[in-house]
Amino acid sequence: MRLRESPRRFDVPPPPPIRGLSSRAGLAVHRYEELSDDYDVFPTVTGVALRRYRDFLSPPGNRTRYPYGDDCGCRGCSLRDVRHARDVLDTVLRNLGPRDRAELARIVAVLDARYRARTLPDPLADPERRWWYRRLPGCPFTQSGTD
């Protein structure tokens, strides 16, 4: 597949860079976001989801973190739930080409390892759910405002 399949449009600004991705992979992510018909995938969502995942894991120390859900189901607010942000990253990963998928997967794998290390497994969780939902959830009322 050629990198540019349609004439270049100068009236559209370039996509914002995604921290840790090459410009080539960032462009592939941007193209997928623009063309996706998935409700949860929209322009710039991958960068926002990665930032949310990093922010959840960023407090210093090894203190246990507890993911929690959000009551709002709109596309933007739902990313406050780090598990939903991970769902979005999984969707993007499944729909990229092999080279770009590998580049994004390396970043996500590092974050996944930190997520497993900083959260606790839930022995009562449904085994049919994705692994990031099988961690002990927290109460949204006990979380700080930045989580």
Solvent accessible surface area in square Angstrom, and as a share of the most:
residue,aa,sasa,rsa
1,M,200,0.89
2,R,182,0.66
3,L,105,0.52
4,R,128,0.47
5,E,129,0.58
6,S,73,0.47
7,P,117,0.73
8,R,147,0.54
9,R,156,0.57
10,F,168,0.70
11,D,110,0.57
12,V,71,0.41
13,P,102,0.64
14,P,116,0.73
15,P,37,0.23
16,P,81,0.51
17,P,134,0.84
18,I,22,0.11
19,R,176,0.64
20,G,57,0.55
21,L,21,0.11
22,S,51,0.33
23,S,103,0.66
24,R,98,0.36
25,A,0,0.00
26,G,11,0.11
27,L,51,0.25
28,A,25,0.19
29,V,1,0.00
30,H,34,0.15
31,R,70,0.26
32,Y,39,0.15
33,E,7,0.03
34,E,92,0.41
35,L,150,0.74
36,S,27,0.17
37,D,147,0.76
38,D,56,0.29
39,Y,133,0.51
40,D,46,0.24
41,V,4,0.02
42,F,36,0.15
43,P,60,0.38
44,T,59,0.34
45,V,0,0.00
46,T,0,0.00
47,G,14,0.14
48,V,51,0.29
49,A,0,0.00
50,L,1,0.00
51,R,134,0.49
52,R,29,0.10
53,Y,1,0.00
54,R,36,0.13
55,D,73,0.38
56,F,1,0.00
57,L,2,0.01
58,S,66,0.42
59,P,45,0.28
60,P,129,0.81
61,G,54,0.52
62,N,143,0.73
63,R,195,0.71
64,T,47,0.27
65,R,31,0.11
66,Y,79,0.30
67,P,0,0.00
68,Y,24,0.09
69,G,31,0.30
70,D,43,0.22
71,D,151,0.78
72,C,50,0.30
73,G,66,0.63
74,C,57,0.34
75,R,89,0.33
76,G,46,0.44
77,C,41,0.25
78,S,16,0.10
79,L,8,0.04
80,R,111,0.41
81,D,14,0.07
82,V,1,0.01
83,R,28,0.10
84,H,31,0.14
85,A,0,0.00
86,R,18,0.06
87,D,23,0.12
88,V,2,0.01
89,L,0,0.00
90,D,28,0.15
91,T,17,0.10
92,V,0,0.00
93,L,20,0.10
94,R,134,0.49
95,N,76,0.39
96,L,10,0.05
97,G,35,0.34
98,P,106,0.67
99,R,161,0.59
100,D,13,0.07
101,R,94,0.34
102,A,45,0.35
103,E,31,0.14
104,L,0,0.00
105,A,37,0.29
106,R,152,0.55
107,I,28,0.14
108,V,3,0.02
109,A,57,0.44
110,V,93,0.54
111,L,5,0.02
112,D,13,0.07
113,A,60,0.47
114,R,95,0.35
115,Y,1,0.00
116,R,116,0.42
117,A,85,0.66
118,R,24,0.09
119,T,4,0.02
120,L,74,0.37
121,P,86,0.54
122,D,31,0.16
123,P,121,0.76
124,L,164,0.82
125,A,24,0.19
126,D,71,0.37
127,P,105,0.66
128,E,155,0.70
129,R,118,0.43
130,R,97,0.35
131,W,48,0.17
132,W,10,0.03
133,Y,38,0.14
134,R,80,0.29
135,R,31,0.11
136,L,60,0.30
137,P,72,0.45
138,G,22,0.21
139,C,57,0.34
140,P,61,0.38
141,F,178,0.74
142,T,107,0.62
143,Q,38,0.17
144,S,70,0.45
145,G,89,0.85
146,T,126,0.73
147,D,23,0.12
